[in-house]
Amino acid sequence: MDDFKSTDMKTILHSKRSNIYYLSHCRLMQKNGRVLYLTEKDKTEQFFNIPICNTTVILLAEGTSITQAAARMLAQAGVLFGFCGGGGTPLFDGNSIEFITPQSEYRPPQFVQQWLSFWYDDELRLKAAKQLQHYRLLFIEKIWSSSRDLKYFGLTISDELQSIINDYSRQNENATTVSELLTIEARFTKLLYKYVANSLLKSEFSRSREGNSSDLANSFLDHGNYLAYGLAATVLWVLGIPHAFALMHGKTRRGALVFDVADLIKDAVVLPWAFVCAAHNYQDNSFRQQLIATFNELKVLDFMFDSVQQICSDNSKIEALKL
């Protein structure tokens, strides 16, 4: 393996990769040019292969370890990994939502240069934040109006929900500061929670703090959000944009741009499926499988890549560089 090069592997674009792994009570290692995880069952060792060229994120939960050789291969394949608690939450990495990211000096500088060219301009940063929220609303309308699965469970774009979306869209456009945008965004999210809870759980719902939730809906929201953070971190790493240059959530958390980008898909995908699975008493593992399958089916990574790149292009003060 000393002469192994990342160029020896067939490259798959991150937006086209299909796998997010959540692992617990196992050991990640490199063996015969592959990354494997080792588990023990009934005193018998079992090895399972991870197709790293088709993997975006690996979450390592309780009872896990990873060898240096495995970490090196993950870096060469562009796979992000992070240590987390049970069920995928919380993610342990200091005080920020960030992953141990593969390092490369040859990632394209185009997008970080475009992003930073407008980030220090308050008006342009506010414009970009509004644009991100606009894409978020479009994705909610697209997914909730076209998904047969959500329609089967009773979630559609009703007149009530359309009114909520329209009101937020109008307030979003009229906001004059990021603080004002955060306030109306919080109200919008609470209205979505209430709408979905009434539709599926037929009861009141209160969002609890992460890690302190005892009901399934809150637990699934926590788990699903962390999967969305993993995808957002992947998008930002591939584009080379540092997590600290947030549009909305950057007041207290260094990795806040991950939260901003994850918002593109959380309401459209994580929120409805968290409540659907809670209403039908899914187990944690079943919920994760359902959500990851839905991410792949809806091509959410493509949408996140396209949205961030469009924001870079529309707000940049510099002429786009040719890669």
Secondary structure, DSSP 8 states (H G I E B T S, - for coil): -TT--GGGS----GGG--EEEEE-SEEEEEETTEEEEEEEETTEEEEEEE-GGGEEEEEE-TTEEE-HHHHHHHHHHT-EEEEE-GGG-SEESTTS---B----TTS--HHHHHHHHHHT-HHHHHHHHHHHHHHHHHHHHHHHHH-HHHHHTT----HHHHHHHHHHHHHHHH--SHHHHHHHHHHHHHHHHHHHIIIII-S------TT---SHHHHHHHHHHHHHHHHHHHHHHHHT--TT--SSSTTT-TTHHHHHHHHHHIIIIIHHHHHHHHHTT--HHHHHHHHHHHHHHHTHHHHHHHHHHHHHHHH-SS-----
